[in-house]
Amino acid sequence: MKKHPLFRCLAFAFALFLAGCAHSPGGAGWTTLIDGPQGLENWNLVGDANWRSAEGSVMADRGTAGFLVSKAVYKDFVIHAEFWAATDTNSGIFIRLSDPNKIAADNSYEVNIWDIRPEPSYGTGAIVNFAKVPVPLVNKVGGQWNTMEVTAQGDSISVKLNGVVTSTLRDRSFSSGPIALQFGPGVRNVTGGPIKWRKVMIKPL
């Protein structure tokens, strides 16, 4: 039986709705660091980004560069993060920071969120300087809600974006430290798009 065009449209819209609805992990051991607009008290602010509670999330959209740096230190863990980024957003999750006041890809592992990074092999889903992604980028995040899962256990690190593994790594450069969420400069240091975090949870392993 041929399906009515309206039925097909409704089914397609419902599928898109489900794709945008992330399922947060349950069970024991998880600590919630951001939950909707709540959670700034769990972080130290580094840099000049205008981090604030707004639009049902913790977000930033102005400033040269800035980070939310966790007050706690982590070694082996799983991070579950739900975020919204624009096409030109430069953001990411930095893990095992060596210096909580100087956040960079050379003293931590940077799991990148940047669809239009000038050097795209370390764009969205990559671990900057360590694990590349295929070019042109297949897994982009601009203009939608996304889920990222980062697992770090010993020398093994893996990144999963919207259910797809985008990068894996075995390396012992950094063993423990805080995590950081980034609002970074865009291409040629112009202001990039906003970053919104509506859920960030962590579970030590």
Order of alpha helices (4+ residues) and beta strands (2+ residues): alpha-beta-beta-beta-beta-beta-beta-beta-beta-beta-beta-beta-beta-beta
